[in-house]
Amino acid sequence: MAEPTTTATVAGLSAIAFLPFINGDAMLGAVLGAAFIATFERDLTTFQRIRNMLLATGIGYISVPLITEHTFLKTDAVAGLLASILCLFILVKVMDWVKAAKLSDILNFFKGGKS
């Protein structure tokens, strides 16, 4: 069963999908992916759970046009769902790499060299 925090946050984020300038399908997919992450993760405080949901929803929503344009996924809801699930974990891995890397490693990566 979902926690009250997750349920309230999902309800609030889903209500945003009714705004006329919001892509409702993309928002719904992103919110569902974020809710999956929030219920999947264990031992999170309420603040951490809401933060992860907001980050995953935002990442999922803004990634939809890029995903639907460059992949075989053509449905905004599915693209938002997958983006919100996968992007947060990828960003955490990238942040761990940036914390451990030297500045020269990061610069070489962007120049096209191997790190």
Buried (B, 14 or more C-beta within 10 A) or exposed (E): EEEEBBBEBBEEBBEEBEEEEEBBBBBBBBBBBBBBBBBEEEEBEEEEBBEBBEBBBBBBBBBBEEBBEEEEBEEBBBBBBBBBBBBBEEEEEEEEEEEEBEEEBEEBBEEEEEE
